[in-house]
């Protein structure tokens, strides 16, 4: 009986310490590492120009409140690495573009342009919901355009990830949950890209144009 009571008291004490540490007035920085396996699938036979904006490439989420812990989540370079892996598997060729080329020049190099954005980032810590997990929700917006700049679709990709709370290591816990959410976004993009109605319609139109004898040939593109 005494042993059980001692264990219960110890568990309670540890829980209290963990809770106090989570809300202590300091800053936790969670740098997200680039650990994204490349999907295995048959790529679409096209070359895509991918534009990563400065905001996307250097994305940092910060959250703080008076008297509470501050949180900084560094996702920037991991964002680029994630979608480089995803788009590199989805398409026969990808090239990074910066938006400086004219539509005419761009249309000679790529069939489609994609510009991903981070629309929102949210997280919950164990003390928020009385769980032992960190939870993360990310919404990416995948903007798909023609080389001429006409919008094909602005597609929201919503993802979720969670990780167990590591005592005295909230930065790793939050980074792990963020990584899981990013992997979820990558998998969703890979699986459902061709099923998005406006993308499916655009692909159908391109297929019909390719069969037309009047279609002009495009200069060959060096595939990486």
C-alpha positions, -999 to +999 in steps of 0.1 A: +000+000+000+028+024+009+046+017-023+016+024-044+010+057-025+046+067-029+045+059-067+013+079-070+028+109-052+059+107-073+039+106-105+018+136-093+050+155-084+065+148-118+033+159-135+033+192-115+070+198-123+064+192-160+033+215-161+052+243-143+081+239-167+059+242-197+044+275-186+075+290-171+085+324-184+112+315-209+115+308-246+115+275-264+129+274-299+119+244-321+140+242-352+124+217-376+149+193-392+147+182-428+138+145-425+114+138-453+115+105-472+109+108-509+076+093-521+078+064-545+054+069-574+051+073-612+058+110-620+036+130-643+054+136-676+058+173-673+083+199-660+072+222-632+086+255-621+085+259-583+087+293-567+095+296-531+089+331-517+112+346-491+084+344-465+080+306-472+117+299-473+123+316-440+090+309-422+091+313-384+061+310-362+062+329-329+037+329-300+039+345-266+017+359-239+026+380-208+039+358-180+038+326-201+063+306-221+073+320-255+074+296-285+094+300-317+090+274-345+116+276-373+102+259-404+117+278-433+144+256-448+124+224-439+095+238-459+116+240-490+132+205-484+097+190-479+083+203-512+115+197-531+111+160-522+074+159-529+074+178-563+106+160-573+087+127-570+054+139-585+068+154-618+094+142-644+113+175-640+113+204-615+132+238-617+133+265-591+121+299-605+122+334-590+094+351-608+118+373-629+112+355-662+087+367-688+057+344-694+070+337-729+104+326-716+090+306-688+066+287-711+096+274-730+110+258-699+080+246-678+045+233-683+032+245-649+041+268-620+036+259-584+040+283-555+034+269-520+026+291-490+020+285-453-015+297-446-017+289-409+002+271-381-013+262-348-002+240-319-014+227-285+008+217-256+000+189-231-014+213-205-039+228-230-059+196-232-047+175-203-029+151-226+007+138-229+010+150-265+021+180-285-003+186-314+003+206-345-020+218-373-006+233-405-025+246-436-004+250-467-018+267-498-006+252-531-010+278-558-009+262-592-006+285-622+001+284-660+034+298-672+013+329-684+003+335-647-033+323-650-044+306-618-054+270-622-062+264-585-054+277-550-055+244-531-055+243-493-037+213-479-045+207-442-023+185-421-019+172-385+009+158-364+015+149-328+044+137-306+047+125-270+059+151-245+095+147-236+101+158-201+123+190-200+126+189-238+096+208-252+116+221-282+122+186-295+086+176-287+071+205-307+096+201-335+087+164-338+050+172-339+056+198-366+077+174-387+049+148-385+024+174-397+047+184-426+050+148-436+012+145-435+010+175-458+035+160-482+017+127-483-017+144-489-003+165-517+013+135-534-018+113-532-046+139-540-030+164-564-044+147-595-078+143-578-083+180-572-111+188-597-095+219-614-061+202-616-077+171-631-095+193-657-063+211-666-045+178-670-073+166-693-070+197-714-033+193-717-037+157-727-061+167-755-038+195-767-009+171-768-028+149-792-036+178-815-013+180-846-014+218-844+003+219-810+037+236-812+066+218-797+084+232-767+121+235-764+136+205-745+141+210-708+170+197-688+155+175-661+174+173-629 
